[in-house]
Amino acid sequence: MTHKQKKLIIAVFVFSVAFGVCPTSNAMHIMEGYLPVTYCIAWGVLCLPFLAAGFIKIKKTLAENRRALTLLAMSGAFIFVISSLKIPSITGSCSHMTGTGLGSILFGPCSVSILGTIVLIFQAILLAHGGLTSLGANIFSMAIAGPFVSYGIYVLCKKCGLSRMISVFLAAFAGDLFTYCVTSFQLALAHPSEAGGILISIVKFLGVFAPTQLPLAVVEGLLTTAIVICLESFAKPELKSIGY
């Protein structure tokens, strides 16, 4: 790694701290105490197989190629930065970009489950962004469901012959939106509508999320594409080492 690339890594982490540490904490993922205990436990248990697979995948990746650590750290920092920039949307949650598409494209969705979990724990403890009781639900929506969709869309686009940059954009865009589809389902499942039940509640939650999340998904797609272009310009050896 060149001296310029090392400076770029340091700048990313400084940028993440500058944007992550903020005085307000009224906007969150799914907030502390908003889900019943049984739902918190159920979502947490559901995450365990994915986290185990992610731990094994990362351990194997780093054992085979230590140079991958740099890109892995950057992917985690990218998730931390843009998922900390939040916009209040509905009671108990918020709209924000996820940043998980980048890591999914580079390392696969299982690895991102670990990166996303680390980010969510730090945000819950240090930034009051999300909660520890709702950690399982937040991990499943942002660090598991979204990344799997991003990875699937990216692979599908490549098989369809689309250009790499279009594939990256669509992957990040779709992963972001699907995260909020899952979040809407989680909120609706815990708080069904009195008239219409879970289905009507899902529609209502999606309707409130859509005005802010659709443009944010577009922005995330563009940002992820820009990051990939920068990596292809300044970190080609590292990208080749992970098979990108």
Beta strands, then each sheet from edge to edge (+ up, - down):
strand 1: 86-88
strand 2: 94-96
sheet 1: 1+ 2-
end
